[in-house]
């Protein structure tokens, strides 16, 4: 829901923000674990962060995690529930996210003091 409605929450367009985020992550490459470096070789060219704005992008992510799981998780099937209950999930996100923002702001203020 955040990526899909990104422009409601951040002034920077999502495509630019994702590119900046990848550059920030890559700036720490010397200290990144090898499995993270390997994942980034797929994540960045596939622009996973941008693709989370679409149900198909979420489905692709869940399918990839399901393939890598040691167990038969069937998490790739979760997209069916997402599609079926999309409006409900959107409403719940719209209630939850402002609370999350407020909590994060409060935590940051306390951490700086």
Backbone bond lengths (Angstrom), bond angles and torsions (degrees), N, CA, C in turn:
res aa  C-N    CA-C-N  psi(-1)  N-CA   C-N-CA  omega(-1)  CA-C   N-CA-C  phi
1 X - - - 1.435 - - 1.520 110.54 -
2 X 1.337 116.58 -36.33 1.459 119.69 -179.94 1.521 111.03 -64.20
3 X 1.317 117.01 -50.80 1.468 119.93 -178.98 1.529 111.32 -64.35
4 X 1.309 117.70 -39.73 1.457 121.07 -178.29 1.520 111.69 -62.68
5 X 1.315 116.66 -38.89 1.463 122.06 -177.72 1.533 111.93 -111.20
6 X 1.313 115.35 31.71 1.462 122.13 -174.13 1.523 113.28 -50.16
7 X 1.303 117.82 -41.89 1.470 121.23 -175.57 1.529 112.52 -63.15
8 X 1.324 117.54 -16.35 1.465 120.74 176.21 1.529 112.04 -80.15
9 X 1.344 115.99 -16.62 1.454 120.04 -172.26 1.518 114.43 -116.92
10 X 1.325 117.48 -15.52 1.463 119.82 -175.23 1.517 109.89 -149.63
11 X 1.337 115.69 142.67 1.465 120.71 -177.56 1.531 112.71 -75.54
12 X 1.322 117.20 -28.43 1.458 121.05 -179.74 1.521 109.31 -78.32
13 X 1.335 118.62 128.86 1.473 119.79 177.34 1.529 111.02 -56.51
14 X 1.318 115.88 146.06 1.462 120.96 -175.25 1.517 112.46 -58.37
15 X 1.326 118.79 -40.99 1.462 119.28 -178.77 1.526 111.35 -62.67
16 X 1.320 118.09 -39.83 1.470 121.08 177.29 1.526 110.57 -70.29
17 X 1.321 116.73 -41.99 1.462 120.96 -179.93 1.532 111.20 -60.91
18 X 1.318 116.81 -42.21 1.471 118.90 179.94 1.520 110.68 -64.79
19 X 1.322 117.84 -39.52 1.467 120.20 178.81 1.529 110.67 -65.07
20 X 1.327 117.23 -39.90 1.464 120.88 176.54 1.528 110.72 -64.53
21 X 1.323 115.83 -38.28 1.465 120.36 179.42 1.524 110.58 -65.22
22 X 1.322 117.38 -44.20 1.469 119.87 177.56 1.526 110.56 -61.07
23 X 1.333 117.29 -41.10 1.466 120.27 179.49 1.531 110.89 -64.59
24 X 1.319 116.71 -38.44 1.467 120.18 177.16 1.523 110.33 -63.18
25 X 1.317 116.45 -46.41 1.473 120.31 178.75 1.526 110.17 -59.99
26 X 1.329 116.82 -45.75 1.466 120.75 -178.72 1.527 112.58 -65.18
27 X 1.323 117.69 -25.51 1.464 119.97 178.34 1.533 111.33 -66.19
28 X 1.320 116.32 -17.64 1.464 121.70 177.64 1.533 112.04 -102.40
29 X 1.323 116.60 13.53 1.461 120.70 -175.19 1.527 114.32 -50.34
30 X 1.348 119.04 -41.05 1.476 117.73 -179.18 1.528 114.52 -58.36
31 X 1.319 117.48 -24.95 1.472 118.50 -177.91 1.533 112.97 -107.95
32 X 1.313 116.86 2.49 1.462 119.60 179.76 1.529 110.40 -74.48
33 X 1.323 117.33 141.70 1.469 120.18 174.08 1.534 110.09 -62.72
34 X 1.303 115.69 152.20 1.466 120.92 -176.91 1.524 112.41 -58.81
35 X 1.329 117.53 -39.32 1.464 118.92 -179.54 1.536 111.50 -66.01
36 X 1.327 117.20 -29.47 1.469 120.22 176.31 1.526 109.84 -71.93
37 X 1.327 116.70 -42.18 1.467 120.15 177.21 1.527 110.70 -59.93
38 X 1.311 115.78 -40.91 1.467 120.25 178.38 1.531 110.70 -63.21
39 X 1.336 115.95 -45.13 1.456 120.42 -179.24 1.529 110.64 -62.91
40 X 1.323 117.35 -39.78 1.464 120.96 -178.96 1.526 112.20 -61.61
41 X 1.339 116.99 -28.30 1.471 120.89 177.77 1.531 110.91 -62.42
42 X 1.305 116.88 -22.55 1.466 122.16 178.42 1.528 110.99 -102.26
43 X 1.321 115.04 -38.60 1.458 120.94 -175.17 1.525 112.70 -63.48
44 X 1.319 116.53 -47.55 1.459 119.74 -174.98 1.528 112.05 -68.99
45 X 1.336 119.25 -51.53 1.481 117.40 178.75 1.528 113.08 -61.50
46 X 1.334 117.21 -31.98 1.458 121.01 178.42 1.519 113.20 -84.59
47 X 1.332 115.94 -5.61 1.466 123.61 179.84 1.529 111.53 46.41
48 X 1.325 114.08 55.23 1.456 120.20 -176.91 1.519 112.34 -54.97
49 X 1.327 117.68 -43.54 1.461 120.16 -176.31 1.522 112.06 -59.56
50 X 1.313 116.96 -40.68 1.462 120.73 177.98 1.526 110.48 -69.44
51 X 1.320 116.31 -38.28 1.461 120.45 -176.53 1.523 114.18 -72.48
52 X 1.340 117.73 -12.81 1.464 119.81 174.34 1.529 111.33 -67.14
53 X 1.321 117.36 -9.91 1.465 121.10 177.52 1.527 112.06 -74.87
54 X 1.331 116.72 -9.00 1.463 121.78 -176.22 1.526 110.26 -124.19
55 X 1.302 116.60 143.62 1.471 121.07 179.37 1.528 110.15 -55.50
56 X 1.330 117.28 -40.42 1.471 120.08 179.79 1.530 111.35 -61.89
57 X 1.334 116.98 -37.52 1.467 120.39 177.49 1.516 111.78 -65.60
58 X 1.314 116.65 -39.48 1.467 120.89 176.78 1.525 109.74 -66.72
59 X 1.322 116.44 -41.07 1.469 120.19 178.51 1.531 110.37 -61.56
60 X 1.314 116.38 -42.88 1.470 120.62 178.86 1.530 110.36 -61.20
61 X 1.330 116.65 -42.60 1.462 120.51 179.72 1.532 111.09 -64.40
62 X 1.314 116.49 -45.82 1.466 120.00 179.65 1.523 111.51 -64.58
63 X 1.321 116.54 -38.67 1.471 120.16 178.77 1.521 110.79 -65.09
64 X 1.322 116.25 -40.20 1.464 120.23 177.89 1.518 111.83 -64.31
65 X 1.329 116.34 -42.96 1.467 119.53 178.38 1.526 110.40 -65.59
66 X 1.321 116.71 -38.66 1.468 119.99 179.22 1.528 110.59 -62.97
67 X 1.334 116.83 -40.91 1.475 120.20 178.96 1.525 111.42 -63.68
68 X 1.328 116.59 -36.10 1.466 120.42 -177.05 1.523 112.91 -83.78
69 X 1.320 117.18 -12.67 1.456 120.82 -178.36 1.528 110.52 -69.24
70 X 1.314 115.75 144.17 1.459 120.66 177.29 1.527 111.36 -72.43
71 X 1.334 114.74 -19.24 1.456 120.30 -175.51 1.526 109.76 -116.96
72 X 1.304 115.65 159.36 1.456 120.24 177.39 1.528 107.82 -79.33
73 X 1.304 115.91 90.73 1.459 121.53 -173.21 1.531 112.94 -84.65
74 X 1.319 116.71 -30.90 1.464 123.42 -175.32 1.531 111.86 61.42
75 X 1.344 116.59 23.58 1.463 118.64 -178.62 1.521 112.33 -65.23
76 X 1.326 117.28 -20.14 1.461 119.76 176.84 1.533 111.41 -63.64
77 X 1.337 116.52 -20.75 1.459 120.59 178.74 1.528 112.62 -79.13
78 X 1.329 117.14 -12.10 1.466 120.91 -179.48 1.520 111.87 -61.29
79 X 1.326 116.64 -25.12 1.461 119.47 179.72 1.523 111.08 -62.25
80 X 1.329 117.22 -28.12 1.467 120.08 176.72 1.529 110.59 -62.83
81 X 1.335 116.41 -43.05 1.465 120.27 176.90 1.525 110.68 -66.68
82 X 1.327 116.42 -38.04 1.461 120.16 177.67 1.526 110.55 -59.12
83 X 1.321 116.38 -48.00 1.462 119.97 -179.27 1.528 111.71 -65.01
84 X 1.317 115.79 -43.01 1.460 121.00 -177.17 1.529 111.85 -66.00
85 X 1.323 116.48 -35.32 1.464 121.57 -174.02 1.528 112.92 -114.73
86 X 1.329 116.58 25.11 1.461 121.21 -172.12 1.538 112.06 -56.46
87 X 1.310 117.64 -45.00 1.469 120.55 -178.86 1.527 111.46 -63.04
88 X 1.315 116.84 -40.59 1.471 120.59 178.84 1.523 110.70 -65.96
89 X 1.325 116.70 -43.57 1.468 120.16 178.20 1.526 110.39 -62.75
90 X 1.319 117.09 -39.01 1.463 120.84 178.45 1.521 110.61 -61.50
91 X 1.318 116.56 -46.59 1.471 120.80 179.79 1.531 110.78 -62.30
92 X 1.325 117.14 -42.98 1.458 120.40 179.35 1.524 111.07 -64.53
93 X 1.326 116.82 -39.83 1.460 120.25 177.62 1.523 110.70 -62.70
94 X 1.323 116.53 -42.69 1.462 120.82 -179.18 1.533 112.02 -63.90
95 X 1.316 117.34 -26.88 1.464 121.43 174.71 1.526 109.97 -80.68
96 X 1.316 116.83 -43.76 1.465 122.40 -173.86 1.526 113.11 -72.72
97 X 1.316 118.21 -42.55 1.463 120.09 -169.04 1.529 113.45 -63.73
98 X 1.321 120.56 -42.47 1.470 118.40 176.38 1.531 112.77 -59.04
99 X 1.330 117.14 -37.02 1.463 120.19 175.98 1.519 110.76 -63.86
100 X 1.315 116.73 -41.36 1.466 120.98 177.55 1.523 110.76 -62.40
101 X 1.326 116.86 -44.44 1.463 120.74 178.67 1.527 110.88 -60.39
102 X 1.322 116.20 -45.21 1.462 120.21 -179.72 1.529 110.83 -62.39
103 X 1.316 116.47 -43.15 1.469 120.48 178.72 1.529 110.77 -63.01
104 X 1.335 116.98 -44.21 1.467 120.44 179.81 1.522 110.87 -63.69
105 X 1.324 117.87 -42.74 1.469 121.03 177.50 1.522 111.18 -60.65
106 X 1.313 115.92 -44.57 1.465 120.96 179.53 1.526 110.46 -62.66
107 X 1.316 116.42 -44.79 1.469 120.56 -179.87 1.528 110.87 -62.51
108 X 1.339 116.86 -42.25 1.460 120.49 178.98 1.523 111.44 -63.45
109 X 1.310 117.63 -42.23 1.460 120.85 179.35 1.527 110.60 -62.40
110 X 1.321 116.66 -41.86 1.470 120.44 179.29 1.527 111.22 -67.84
111 X 1.316 117.03 -33.93 1.462 121.32 -178.71 1.517 111.79 -72.22
112 X 1.315 116.77 -29.93 1.459 121.00 -178.94 1.518 111.28 -78.30
113 X 1.311 116.99 -32.76 1.476 121.47 -177.55 1.489 113.12 -69.79
